[in-house]
Amino acid sequence: MGLLARIRKEWFIIGIVLVILSAKLQPSVGVKGGPLKPEITIAYVAVSLIFFNSGLSLKTEELTSALLHVRLHLFVQSFTLIFFPLAVWLLLQVLALTAIDQWLLKGLQTVSCMPPPVSSAVILTKAVGGNEAAAIFNSAFGSFLGIVVTPLLLLLFLGSSSSVPFSSIFSQLFMTVVVPLIVGQVCRRFLRECLERRKPPFGAISSVVLLMIIYTTFCDTFSNPNIELDPTSLLLVVLIIFSIQLSFMLLTFAFSTRSGSGFSSADTVAIMFCSTHKSLTLGIPMLKIVFEGYEHLSLISVPLLIYHPAQILLGSILVPTIRSWMSSRQKAVKLSALQPV
């Protein structure tokens, strides 16, 4: 793959690095009250645009076909929104005894509270040949569920800024997340044919807006001279994130392939990716709203910024192995069905 092709493929990851460097060089541009006015353009306009875009792009009709696979949905949503946060919370009780930066540890907890993403889990499930419909349903349903559950989990495990009351958080979430999603879905009903014919770049639009949010978040950090990022802590957090992802993928694989589970090999693939992937698109705006006023907001955001490329990288590396396993499993099922009783 040539350099330009690689840049086009990885442009979002490169974009994250560039906006953080830009924020470091000129933090005054994106701070609250600065030229970009992030307290209005980011807190309301940018976040609303992301979720309107999600509502417009979400194919509701594709989700209904997967609706009846209730056991699979219960497994995925319970794992990602109940087991995952609790397991990470227990892990952090041990890690709190180490020298790792406490704000990065809080960031690991925020990662655990996020719902599955609408894109990466579906893309990787499709690449392997798994149950794509189930992946689409759980990613979309998890995002809708996350609008309510994720802020509650964040407030439960981490508390909120004293400057933002609980009712204010949810009213802002409703106006900038729920309303745009609903409006996007309503607009889709009238624009469906046009959208399917022209295929607008929904993912790229959300990613560009997300880069703006990341930029202003780090502008706030770099304008505060009291905040420093410890490189050793950062490296340890990267290793912990990869360990968590791999461990949880193995755990979901073991549970979904045990005898009597009732899941097919295609179901297992969807379960592995949907249960262990976390949404950056929903996560960063959520953190921006729930922890508005926290001077360490960007440090809390760092693990989620690492988790996103890490889940794509690890998933992509494992695609050939998982595809090979699924193919051999399906052949074994066909052979056993052909054998006389």
C-alpha positions in Angstrom: 0.0 0.0 0.0 1.4 3.4 -1.1 1.9 6.3 1.3 -1.1 8.3 -0.1 -3.4 5.3 0.2 -2.2 4.7 3.8 -2.9 8.3 4.7 -6.4 8.1 3.2 -7.1 5.0 5.1 -5.7 6.2 8.4 -6.6 9.9 8.0 -8.7 10.1 11.2 -5.9 8.7 13.4 -3.5 11.1 11.8 -6.0 13.9 12.3 -6.2 13.2 16.1 -2.4 13.6 16.3 -2.4 16.8 14.3 -5.2 18.5 16.2 -3.5 17.6 19.5 -0.2 19.1 18.2 -2.1 22.2 17.0 -3.7 22.6 20.4 -0.3 22.4 22.0 1.1 25.1 19.7 -1.8 27.5 19.9 -4.1 26.6 22.8 -5.7 30.1 23.0 -7.6 29.6 19.8 -9.9 26.8 21.1 -10.3 27.6 24.8 -13.6 28.8 26.3 -14.1 32.4 25.3 -11.6 32.1 22.5 -12.1 32.8 18.8 -13.8 29.5 18.2 -16.3 30.0 21.1 -16.4 26.3 22.0 -18.9 26.9 24.7 -21.5 27.4 21.9 -20.0 25.9 18.7 -18.8 22.7 20.3 -21.0 22.2 23.3 -24.2 22.6 21.3 -23.7 22.9 17.5 -21.0 20.3 17.0 -22.4 17.6 19.3 -25.9 18.1 17.9 -24.5 17.8 14.3 -22.9 14.4 15.2 -26.1 12.9 16.5 -28.3 14.4 13.8 -25.8 12.8 11.3 -26.1 9.5 13.2 -29.9 9.6 13.1 -29.9 10.4 9.4 -27.5 7.6 8.5 -29.0 4.9 10.7 -30.9 2.3 8.6 -33.8 1.6 11.0 -35.3 -1.0 8.6 -32.0 -3.1 8.8 -32.4 -3.3 12.6 -35.8 -4.9 12.6 -34.5 -8.1 11.0 -32.2 -8.7 13.9 -34.7 -7.7 16.6 -35.8 -11.2 17.5 -32.4 -12.6 18.5 -33.1 -11.6 22.1 -30.5 -13.8 23.9 -27.7 -12.4 21.8 -28.8 -8.8 22.4 -29.1 -9.4 26.2 -25.6 -10.9 26.3 -24.0 -8.0 24.4 -25.7 -5.2 26.2 -25.2 -6.8 29.6 -21.6 -7.4 29.0 -20.8 -4.0 27.6 -22.9 -1.9 30.0 -22.8 -4.0 33.3 -19.9 -6.5 33.3 -17.4 -4.3 31.5 -17.7 -1.3 33.9 -17.7 -3.5 37.0 -14.7 -5.5 35.9 -12.7 -2.3 35.1 -13.7 -0.8 38.4 -12.3 -3.9 40.3 -9.1 -3.7 38.2 -8.7 0.0 39.1 -8.9 -0.7 42.8 -5.6 -2.6 42.2 -4.1 -0.1 39.8 -4.8 2.8 42.2 -2.0 1.4 44.3 0.5 2.0 41.5 2.1 5.2 40.4 -0.1 5.5 37.2 -1.7 9.0 36.9 -5.0 9.0 38.7 -6.7 11.0 35.9 -5.7 8.4 33.3 -7.2 5.7 35.6 -10.4 7.7 35.7 -10.3 7.8 32.0 -10.1 4.0 31.9 -13.3 3.9 33.9 -15.0 6.3 31.5 -14.0 4.0 28.6 -15.7 1.0 30.3 -19.0 3.0 30.6 -19.3 3.7 26.9 -21.7 1.8 24.6 -20.6 0.0 21.5 -19.7 2.1 18.4 -22.0 2.2 15.3 -19.1 1.7 12.9 -16.0 -0.4 13.8 -17.8 -3.4 15.3 -20.1 -3.7 12.3 -17.2 -3.3 9.8 -15.1 -5.9 11.4 -18.0 -8.3 11.8 -18.8 -7.9 8.1 -15.1 -8.4 7.2 -15.0 -11.8 8.9 -18.5 -12.8 7.6 -20.2 -12.8 11.0 -23.8 -11.9 11.8 -23.8 -8.4 10.4 -27.5 -7.8 11.2 -27.0 -8.6 14.9 -23.9 -6.3 14.9 -25.8 -3.4 13.3 -28.7 -3.9 15.8 -26.5 -4.1 18.9 -24.3 -1.2 17.9 -27.3 1.1 17.1 -29.4 -0.1 20.1 -26.4 0.2 22.4 -25.9 3.8 21.2 -29.5 4.7 22.0 -29.2 2.9 25.3 -26.0 4.7 26.0 -27.7 8.1 25.9 -29.4 7.2 29.2 -27.1 4.5 30.7 -23.7 6.0 30.0 -24.2 9.3 31.9 -25.7 7.3 34.8 -22.6 5.0 34.9 -20.2 8.0 34.6 -21.9 9.7 37.5 -22.1 6.5 39.5 -18.4 5.6 39.2 -16.8 9.1 38.9 -19.3 11.7 40.1 -19.8 14.9 38.2 -18.5 18.4 38.3 -20.0 20.4 41.2 -20.6 23.3 38.7 -23.0 21.2 36.6 -26.2 19.9 38.3 -27.5 16.4 37.5 -30.7 17.9 35.9 -28.7 20.3 33.8 -26.5 17.4 32.4 -29.5 15.4 31.3 -31.4 18.4 29.8 -28.3 19.2 27.7 -28.0 15.6 26.7 -31.6 15.5 25.7 -31.3 18.7 23.6 -28.0 17.8 21.9 -28.2 14.1 21.6 -31.8 12.7 21.8 -33.6 15.5 19.8 -31.0 15.6 16.9 -31.2 11.7 16.7 -34.9 11.8 16.5 -34.9 14.6 14.0 -32.3 12.8 11.9 -34.5 9.6 11.8 -37.6 11.7 10.8 -35.7 13.4 8.0 -34.4 10.0 6.8 -38.0 8.8 6.2 -38.4 11.6 3.7 -34.9 11.6 2.2 -34.3 7.8 2.1 -34.2 7.4 -1.7 -31.9 10.4 -2.1 -29.6 9.2 0.7 -29.3 5.7 -0.7 -28.7 7.0 -4.2 -26.0 9.6 -3.4 -24.5 7.8 -0.3 -23.3 10.9 1.6 -20.1 10.4 3.6 -21.8 10.2 7.0 -18.8 8.7 8.8 -16.3 11.3 7.5 -18.7 14.2 8.5 -18.9 12.9 12.1 -15.2 12.3 12.2 -14.3 15.8 11.2 -16.7 17.3 13.8 -15.2 14.9 16.4 -11.7 16.2 15.5 -13.0 19.7 16.4 -14.2 18.5 19.7 -10.9 16.8 20.5 -9.0 20.0 19.5 -10.9 22.3 21.8 -10.7 19.7 24.7 -6.9 19.7 24.4 -6.7 23.5 24.0 -8.3 23.7 27.5 -5.6 21.3 28.8 -2.6 23.0 27.3 -3.7 26.4 28.4 -3.6 25.2 32.0 0.0 25.2 33.2 -0.7 23.0 36.2 -1.5 19.9 34.0 1.3 17.5 32.9 1.0 14.1 31.2 3.4 11.5 32.6 4.9 9.4 29.6 5.4 6.3 31.8 1.7 6.4 32.9 0.6 6.8 29.3 2.7 3.8 28.1 1.2 1.6 30.9 -2.3 2.7 30.0 -1.7 1.7 26.4 -0.6 -1.8 27.5 -3.5 -2.1 29.9 -6.0 -1.1 27.1 -4.6 -3.8 24.8 -4.7 -6.3 27.6 -8.3 -5.5 28.5 -9.4 -5.8 24.9 -7.7 -9.1 24.2 -8.8 -10.6 27.6 -12.5 -9.6 27.0 -12.5 -10.9 23.4 -11.2 -14.2 24.7 -13.8 -14.2 27.5 -16.8 -13.4 25.2 -15.4 -16.1 22.8 -15.3 -18.7 25.6 -18.8 -17.9 26.8 -20.5 -17.8 23.3 -18.9 -21.0 22.1 -19.5 -23.2 25.1 -21.8 -26.1 24.6 -25.5 -25.2 25.1 -24.9 -21.5 24.4 -27.2 -21.6 21.4 -25.0 -19.2 19.4 -23.7 -19.9 15.9 -20.1 -19.1 14.9 -21.5 -16.0 13.0 -23.2 -14.9 16.3 -19.9 -15.4 18.2 -18.1 -13.0 15.8 -20.7 -10.2 16.3 -20.7 -10.8 20.1 -16.9 -10.5 20.3 -16.7 -7.2 18.5 -19.9 -5.6 19.8 -19.2 -6.5 23.5 -15.6 -5.2 23.6 -15.6 -2.1 21.3 -16.4 1.3 22.7 -17.8 4.4 21.0 -15.6 7.4 20.5 -18.3 9.3 18.6 -20.7 9.1 21.5 -18.0 9.1 24.2 -16.1 12.4 23.6 -19.3 14.6 23.4 -20.7 12.7 26.5 -17.5 13.5 28.5 -17.6 17.1 27.3 -21.2 17.5 28.7 -20.9 15.4 31.9 -17.5 16.7 33.0 -17.9 20.3 31.8 -15.7 22.4 34.2 -13.2 19.6 35.0 -9.7 21.0 34.4 -8.5 17.4 33.8 -11.1 16.6 31.2 -8.6 16.0 28.4 -6.5 13.6 30.6 -9.8 11.7 31.3 -10.4 11.6 27.5 -6.9 10.2 26.7 -7.7 6.5 27.3 -10.8 6.7 25.1 -8.7 8.3 22.3 -6.3 5.4 22.7 -9.0 2.8 22.9 -10.6 3.7 19.6 -7.5 3.1 17.3 -6.5 0.2 19.5 -9.8 -1.7 19.0 -9.6 -1.2 15.2 -5.9 -2.2 15.1 -6.4 -5.3 17.2 -9.6 -6.3 15.4 -8.0 -5.9 12.0 -5.0 -8.1 13.0 -7.4 -10.8 14.3 -9.7 -10.8 11.2 -7.8 -13.6 9.3 -7.6 -15.8 12.4 -11.3 -15.3 13.3 -12.3 -15.9 9.7 -10.3 -19.1 9.5 -11.9 -20.3 12.8 -15.4 -19.5 11.6 -14.9 -21.2 8.3 -13.6 -24.4 10.0 -16.5 -24.3 12.5 -19.1 -24.0 9.8 -17.5 -26.9 7.8 -17.6 -29.0 11.0 -21.3 -28.2 11.5 -22.2 -29.1 7.9 -20.3 -32.4 8.1 -22.0 -33.4 11.4 -25.4 -32.5 9.7 -24.6 -34.8 6.8 -23.6 -37.8 9.0 -26.4 -40.4 9.5 -27.9 -40.6 13.0 
